[in-house]
Amino acid sequence: MRIVDGEKINEFELIIVQEYMAKNCSNVTHYTMAPGNECIWVWYDQLNKYFIFRDGKLVDIQID
């Protein structure tokens, strides 16, 4: 896992995304995370996932 601009990502949201990736994408060992527009952007292979948070809770995951 690589984190870009990690100081701009909420620590608790980062943990939620890491746990999601470990549980639901266990076959993915290399991915990059970065802050996005009110989300955490994760990309690997040719897939982009946008983890959207509101009030510290994960409310949506959009896949592109």
DAURCOR-V100109 format. One record per run of one state. SS is the DSSP state (alpha for helix, beta for strand, coil for the rest). FROM is the first residue (numbers start at 1). TO is the last residue. If there is no record, write none. Layout:
ss & from & to
SS & FROM & TO
SS & FROM & TO
This chain:
ss & from & to
coil & 1 & 1
beta & 2 & 4
coil & 5 & 5
alpha & 6 & 8
coil & 9 & 10
alpha & 11 & 24
coil & 25 & 31
beta & 32 & 35
coil & 36 & 38
beta & 39 & 44
coil & 45 & 46
beta & 47 & 54
coil & 55 & 56
beta & 57 & 63
coil & 64 & 64
